[in-house]
Amino acid sequence: MLNIKILGPGCAKCYAVERAAAAALEALLRENPDLEATLVHIEDILEIEQYPVLFTPALVVNEKVICAGRVPKKEEVIKWYREALNHTN
């Protein structure tokens, strides 16, 4: 199970992280159609403040901040998703 969150107020970089996260998830779902995952974009500043991030956008996977303050490449995100899945198994 992957619980994916994009933290950011809605700027262009936030949406770029959301696109990279969604594309990476689609790639994993092609490999493993039974994979359970959720992906949400949190724009509420009060909710964002619940996470240890100084800069947005941020990517959170299974409640762990994976990346903050930059837009990762899809390939990086796929690697992080796989690592998160390996830790839950």
HELIX and SHEET records of a PDB file:
HELIX    1   1 ALA A   12  GLU A   31  1                                  20    
HELIX    2   2 ILE A   45  ILE A   48  1                                   4    
HELIX    3   3 LYS A   74  THR A   88  1                                  15    
SHEET    1   A 4 ALA A  37  ILE A  42  0                                        
SHEET    2   A 4 LEU A   2  LEU A   7  1                                        
SHEET    3   A 4 ALA A  58  VAL A  61 -1                                        
SHEET    4   A 4 LYS A  64  ALA A  68 -1                                        
END                                                                             
